[in-house]
Every structure is written in C-alpha cells, then in structure tokens.
C-alpha cells in the first residue's frame, strides 16, 4: 500500500459534545437579521412619547370653525330680509309740483325798503306763475291764481303810489301841506292792500303745500283756465 494513499486519521471515540454555558449565543454570520417579535409584543416606550396619527383620523372641531361650503347649498335667508332687491316703499315717492313757489315769492313784500318789496313781490309772482303753468293739475291752477293776483297787486300798488306822489305835488305846489290827509290817503290804501296781500300769500302757500287749489275770485283774470 502506497504511503499516504487512502489514509484516514483515526477518529475519536463517539461521544456527545458538552452543552454551552448559560447565556451563551453562537456568533452570527454577516447580514444576519434577528427574527421578528412575537405577535402582540409592543416594545417599551419612552416617557412623553406620542404614537403617530393614524391615517384617516380627524381631530375634533375647534370652536368657531365653519364647515366648508357645499356646492348647491344655500343658507336660510334672514327673517324679513328681501331677496332680489329693496322692498317697495323704501324710498319716498317724489312729490309732484303743487304751485307753491309762485305764492312763496309773494313774501318778497317783506323786503325792508319802502315800496320796493311790494313791487318786487308782484313781479316775482307773475314771472314764477307763468313758468309754473307748464305743470298740470293743482300746480297749473295755483300758478295761474298766483300770476293773476301778483299782476293785480302790482297794478294796484303802482296806481296808489303814483296817485300819492301826484296828489303830493299838486297840493303842495303853492303852499306846504298842513296835515297827513288828504295827501296820505293813497299811502294808507297802499299799506292796507299790502297787509291783505301778505295774508293772501300765506293762505295760498298753506293751500298749495297741502295739494289744494287757491282761488282768488277778485283778482283780475289776466290768464284764464
């Protein structure tokens, strides 16, 4: 038999290997992963640790939070709130012309200048009355009445004032007058007619402001209906 060919070393007698000591763990090969924990096992958590939020979890609503607007949803209308505009009658209707201005201009007689106020009020009433006649209804009638009276008062005032100065110049041509009358008769009549004119103007303003028609039957009818 050749030397070294088919040689087997002698084996030790068959015997069991001794058990490992307590706590001994065999070495692991590189890349070895430890087995997963047993089902239901949870590792201990550090104090103050909060688990991550679960997907789909919604925190409670904060006070004052308004839900998102849903398409097609309309909130209920407040009680008494008009939908689609202002309620009827929210604005006062326009007051139609009533012919008040021609009568109000008769107050120009109160101008503190002798004889100027009377003449100015008569002219103003006539002019304003003629311009206000384009309106219909009560405005036209009040304007016509104011125009007729304004021209009547203007004519009477002019006649009385002219008469006063004519009488004054006639009676005092040779000697000065000894008394107020008879020279002062036209002036007295003028002031009486002026007071009546003022009362008539106030009455016409009151009636015209109430939408009524002021009639002056004794005025000269320069303009007829």
C-alpha positions as CSV (number, residue, x, y, z in Angstrom):
1,X,0.0,0.0,0.0
2,X,1.4,3.3,-1.1
3,X,2.3,5.8,1.6
4,X,-0.4,8.4,2.2
5,X,-2.9,6.9,-0.3
6,X,-6.4,6.4,1.2
7,X,-5.2,7.3,4.7
8,X,-7.9,8.3,7.2
9,X,-6.9,9.7,10.5
10,X,-8.2,8.0,13.5
11,X,-11.4,9.3,14.9
12,X,-12.1,9.9,18.5
13,X,-14.5,7.6,20.2
14,X,-18.1,8.7,19.7
15,X,-19.1,10.9,22.4
16,X,-21.6,13.9,22.9
17,X,-20.4,17.5,22.8
18,X,-20.7,19.3,26.1
19,X,-23.7,21.8,26.4
20,X,-23.0,25.6,26.0
21,X,-22.8,27.6,29.2
22,X,-25.9,29.7,30.3
23,X,-26.4,33.0,28.3
24,X,-24.1,31.9,25.5
25,X,-25.2,32.9,22.0
26,X,-23.5,31.5,19.0
27,X,-21.9,34.0,16.6
28,X,-23.9,35.1,13.6
29,X,-22.8,35.4,10.1
30,X,-22.6,38.8,8.4
31,X,-26.1,40.1,7.1
32,X,-28.0,38.1,9.6
33,X,-31.3,39.7,10.7
34,X,-32.9,38.9,14.1
35,X,-36.3,37.2,13.9
36,X,-39.4,39.5,14.2
37,X,-41.0,39.9,17.7
38,X,-43.8,37.6,18.7
39,X,-47.3,38.6,17.8
40,X,-48.9,41.2,20.2
41,X,-45.5,42.2,21.6
42,X,-45.0,46.0,21.9
43,X,-41.6,47.4,22.8
44,X,-41.5,49.7,25.8
45,X,-41.9,53.5,25.1
46,X,-40.0,56.4,26.5
47,X,-42.0,58.9,28.7
48,X,-43.8,61.6,26.7
49,X,-43.8,59.5,23.5
50,X,-46.9,60.0,21.3
51,X,-47.7,57.5,18.7
52,X,-48.1,58.7,15.1
53,X,-51.6,59.7,13.9
54,X,-53.5,57.0,12.3
55,X,-54.4,57.7,8.6
56,X,-58.0,59.0,8.3
57,X,-58.1,60.4,11.8
58,X,-59.8,63.8,12.1
59,X,-59.2,66.0,15.2
60,X,-62.2,67.5,17.0
61,X,-63.5,70.7,15.5
62,X,-62.4,73.9,17.1
63,X,-65.0,76.3,18.5
64,X,-65.9,78.9,15.8
65,X,-65.0,76.5,12.9
66,X,-67.2,76.8,9.9
67,X,-67.7,73.7,7.7
68,X,-66.6,74.0,4.1
69,X,-69.2,75.3,1.6
70,X,-71.1,72.5,-0.2
71,X,-71.9,73.2,-3.8
72,X,-75.7,73.7,-4.2
73,X,-76.3,74.5,-0.6
74,X,-78.0,77.9,0.2
75,X,-78.1,79.2,3.8
76,X,-81.5,80.1,5.1
77,X,-82.4,83.8,4.5
78,X,-82.8,86.0,7.5
79,X,-86.3,86.8,8.5
80,X,-87.6,89.9,6.9
81,X,-84.7,90.3,4.5
82,X,-85.9,91.0,1.0
83,X,-84.4,88.7,-1.7
84,X,-83.7,90.3,-5.0
85,X,-83.8,94.0,-4.2
86,X,-85.1,96.6,-1.8
87,X,-88.7,96.3,-0.6
88,X,-91.3,98.5,-2.2
89,X,-91.7,101.9,-0.5
90,X,-88.2,102.0,0.9
91,X,-87.7,105.4,-0.7
92,X,-90.4,108.1,-0.6
93,X,-92.1,108.8,-3.8
94,X,-91.3,112.2,-5.5
95,X,-93.8,114.9,-4.6
96,X,-95.5,116.3,-7.7
97,X,-95.4,120.0,-8.3
98,X,-98.1,121.9,-6.5
99,X,-97.6,125.5,-7.4
100,X,-96.1,126.5,-4.1
101,X,-93.2,128.7,-5.4
102,X,-95.3,131.4,-7.0
103,X,-97.1,132.1,-3.8
104,X,-94.0,131.9,-1.7
105,X,-92.3,134.6,-3.8
106,X,-95.1,136.9,-2.6
107,X,-93.2,137.1,0.7
108,X,-90.7,139.5,-1.0
109,X,-93.0,142.2,0.2
110,X,-91.2,141.9,3.5
111,X,-88.0,143.4,1.9
112,X,-87.1,146.3,4.3
113,X,-87.2,149.1,1.6
114,X,-90.2,151.4,1.1
115,X,-92.3,150.4,-1.8
116,X,-89.6,148.1,-3.2
117,X,-90.9,144.9,-1.6
118,X,-94.4,145.3,-2.9
119,X,-93.3,145.9,-6.5
120,X,-90.7,143.0,-6.3
121,X,-93.2,140.5,-4.9
122,X,-95.8,141.3,-7.6
123,X,-93.3,140.9,-10.4
124,X,-91.9,137.7,-8.9
125,X,-95.3,136.1,-8.5
126,X,-96.2,136.9,-12.1
127,X,-93.0,135.6,-13.6
128,X,-92.9,132.4,-11.5
129,X,-96.6,131.7,-12.1
130,X,-96.1,131.9,-15.8
131,X,-93.2,129.5,-15.6
132,X,-95.0,127.0,-13.4
133,X,-98.1,126.8,-15.6
134,X,-96.4,124.1,-17.7
135,X,-97.2,121.6,-14.9
136,X,-100.6,120.1,-14.8
137,X,-103.2,119.6,-12.2
138,X,-103.1,121.7,-9.0
139,X,-99.7,123.2,-9.9
140,X,-101.2,124.8,-13.0
141,X,-104.2,126.2,-11.2
142,X,-102.2,127.6,-8.3
143,X,-99.6,129.1,-10.6
144,X,-102.4,130.8,-12.6
145,X,-104.0,132.2,-9.5
146,X,-100.7,133.5,-8.2
147,X,-99.9,135.1,-11.5
148,X,-103.3,136.8,-11.7
149,X,-103.1,138.1,-8.1
150,X,-99.4,139.1,-8.5
151,X,-100.3,141.3,-11.5
152,X,-103.4,142.7,-9.8
153,X,-101.4,143.6,-6.7
154,X,-98.7,145.1,-8.8
155,X,-101.2,147.2,-10.7
156,X,-103.0,148.4,-7.6
157,X,-99.7,149.3,-5.8
158,X,-98.4,151.2,-8.8
159,X,-101.6,153.2,-9.1
160,X,-101.7,154.1,-5.4
161,X,-98.0,155.1,-5.3
162,X,-98.3,157.2,-8.4
163,X,-101.5,158.8,-7.0
164,X,-99.7,159.6,-3.8
165,X,-96.9,161.5,-5.5
166,X,-99.3,163.3,-7.9
167,X,-101.5,164.5,-5.0
168,X,-98.5,165.4,-3.0
169,X,-97.0,167.5,-5.8
170,X,-100.4,169.1,-6.6
171,X,-101.5,170.1,-3.1
172,X,-98.1,171.3,-2.1
173,X,-97.3,173.3,-5.2
174,X,-98.3,176.7,-3.7
175,X,-98.1,176.0,0.0
176,X,-96.9,173.2,2.2
177,X,-99.4,170.7,3.4
178,X,-100.9,171.2,6.9
179,X,-101.8,167.6,7.6
180,X,-101.4,164.0,6.6
181,X,-104.7,163.8,4.9
182,X,-105.9,164.0,2.2
183,X,-102.3,163.6,0.8
184,X,-101.8,160.4,2.8
185,X,-105.0,158.6,1.5
186,X,-103.2,156.7,-1.3
187,X,-100.4,155.7,1.0
188,X,-102.9,154.4,3.6
189,X,-104.7,152.4,1.0
190,X,-101.3,151.0,-0.3
191,X,-100.4,149.7,3.2
192,X,-103.8,148.2,3.7
193,X,-103.6,146.4,0.3
194,X,-100.1,145.2,1.2
195,X,-101.2,143.7,4.5
196,X,-104.1,142.0,2.7
197,X,-101.6,140.8,0.1
198,X,-99.3,139.3,2.8
199,X,-102.3,137.4,4.4
200,X,-103.4,136.1,0.9
201,X,-99.9,134.9,0.1
202,X,-99.7,132.9,3.4
203,X,-103.1,131.4,2.7
204,X,-102.0,130.4,-0.8
205,X,-98.8,128.8,0.5
206,X,-100.8,126.7,3.0
207,X,-103.3,125.5,0.5
208,X,-100.7,124.8,-2.2
209,X,-98.5,122.8,0.2
210,X,-101.5,120.6,1.0
211,X,-102.1,120.0,-2.7
212,X,-105.3,122.2,-2.8
213,X,-106.1,124.9,-5.2
214,X,-106.1,128.6,-4.2
215,X,-108.9,130.6,-5.7
216,X,-108.7,134.5,-5.8
217,X,-112.1,135.5,-7.3
218,X,-111.5,139.3,-7.0
219,X,-108.1,139.1,-8.9
220,X,-108.1,140.5,-12.4
221,X,-108.2,137.4,-14.7
222,X,-105.2,138.0,-16.9
223,X,-104.9,134.3,-17.6
224,X,-108.0,132.1,-17.7
225,X,-108.2,128.4,-17.3
